[in-house]
């Protein structure tokens, strides 16, 4: 098995923050930066792509997916 990065699941607090900042029209890259600052000691755990994925998953679970 090839070595890869360990996936870190979003916590409930992170999901709430993503939702709030997205409603405020904060760009995904900036949301990722803020999540890393608040929850991951400035380590680059969250990236814009993972924020997009989380938003998509949240929309799908709420039944508002396009």
C-alpha atoms as a printed R data frame, in Angstrom:
   type eleno elety resid chain resno       x      y      z
1  ATOM     1    CA   UNK     A     1   0.000  0.000  0.000
2  ATOM     2    CA   UNK     A     2   1.372  3.376 -0.975
3  ATOM     3    CA   UNK     A     3   1.977  5.928  1.723
4  ATOM     4    CA   UNK     A     4  -0.551  8.712  1.646
5  ATOM     5    CA   UNK     A     5  -1.817 11.528  3.754
6  ATOM     6    CA   UNK     A     6  -4.070 10.590  6.605
7  ATOM     7    CA   UNK     A     7  -7.588 11.889  6.167
8  ATOM     8    CA   UNK     A     8  -8.827 14.024  9.059
9  ATOM     9    CA   UNK     A     9 -12.603 14.112  9.345
10 ATOM    10    CA   UNK     A    10 -14.393 17.406  9.878
11 ATOM    11    CA   UNK     A    11 -15.602 17.930 13.441
12 ATOM    12    CA   UNK     A    12 -19.091 19.235 14.186
13 ATOM    13    CA   UNK     A    13 -17.539 22.597 15.149
14 ATOM    14    CA   UNK     A    14 -15.680 22.798 11.841
15 ATOM    15    CA   UNK     A    15 -18.864 21.994  9.908
16 ATOM    16    CA   UNK     A    16 -20.709 24.781 11.731
17 ATOM    17    CA   UNK     A    17 -17.906 27.219 10.958
18 ATOM    18    CA   UNK     A    18 -17.855 26.190  7.271
19 ATOM    19    CA   UNK     A    19 -21.603 26.697  7.021
20 ATOM    20    CA   UNK     A    20 -21.492 30.092  8.756
21 ATOM    21    CA   UNK     A    21 -18.582 31.428  6.696
22 ATOM    22    CA   UNK     A    22 -20.089 30.106  3.465
23 ATOM    23    CA   UNK     A    23 -23.324 31.985  4.232
24 ATOM    24    CA   UNK     A    24 -21.170 35.107  4.672
25 ATOM    25    CA   UNK     A    25 -19.737 34.480  1.153
26 ATOM    26    CA   UNK     A    26 -16.207 33.844  2.434
27 ATOM    27    CA   UNK     A    27 -14.133 32.081 -0.286
28 ATOM    28    CA   UNK     A    28 -13.338 28.392  0.317
29 ATOM    29    CA   UNK     A    29  -9.590 29.040  0.444
30 ATOM    30    CA   UNK     A    30 -10.101 31.602  3.205
31 ATOM    31    CA   UNK     A    31 -12.431 29.234  5.085
32 ATOM    32    CA   UNK     A    32  -9.742 26.524  4.911
33 ATOM    33    CA   UNK     A    33  -7.165 28.976  6.217
34 ATOM    34    CA   UNK     A    34  -9.401 29.945  9.147
35 ATOM    35    CA   UNK     A    35 -10.158 26.300  9.983
36 ATOM    36    CA   UNK     A    36  -6.432 25.539 10.033
37 ATOM    37    CA   UNK     A    37  -5.766 28.489 12.331
38 ATOM    38    CA   UNK     A    38  -8.560 27.688 14.785
39 ATOM    39    CA   UNK     A    39  -8.591 23.887 14.850
40 ATOM    40    CA   UNK     A    40  -5.223 22.653 13.546
41 ATOM    41    CA   UNK     A    41  -2.515 24.918 15.016
42 ATOM    42    CA   UNK     A    42  -1.931 26.504 11.589
43 ATOM    43    CA   UNK     A    43  -1.041 23.117 10.067
44 ATOM    44    CA   UNK     A    44  -2.274 22.841  6.457
45 ATOM    45    CA   UNK     A    45  -4.907 20.178  7.177
46 ATOM    46    CA   UNK     A    46  -7.826 21.834  5.372
47 ATOM    47    CA   UNK     A    47  -7.616 22.992  1.772
48 ATOM    48    CA   UNK     A    48 -10.162 24.760 -0.427
49 ATOM    49    CA   UNK     A    49 -10.940 21.440 -2.122
50 ATOM    50    CA   UNK     A    50 -11.915 19.784  1.166
51 ATOM    51    CA   UNK     A    51 -14.113 22.773  2.030
52 ATOM    52    CA   UNK     A    52 -15.874 22.457 -1.357
53 ATOM    53    CA   UNK     A    53 -16.368 18.747 -0.701
54 ATOM    54    CA   UNK     A    54 -17.832 19.440  2.759
55 ATOM    55    CA   UNK     A    55 -20.224 22.056  1.363
56 ATOM    56    CA   UNK     A    56 -21.359 19.626 -1.336
57 ATOM    57    CA   UNK     A    57 -21.901 16.875  1.252
58 ATOM    58    CA   UNK     A    58 -23.846 19.270  3.494
59 ATOM    59    CA   UNK     A    59 -26.104 20.309  0.604
60 ATOM    60    CA   UNK     A    60 -26.656 16.689 -0.384
61 ATOM    61    CA   UNK     A    61 -27.599 15.670  3.170
62 ATOM    62    CA   UNK     A    62 -30.040 18.575  3.464
63 ATOM    63    CA   UNK     A    63 -31.689 17.622  0.172
64 ATOM    64    CA   UNK     A    64 -30.824 20.853 -1.641
65 ATOM    65    CA   UNK     A    65 -28.260 19.437 -4.059
66 ATOM    66    CA   UNK     A    66 -28.553 20.604 -7.655
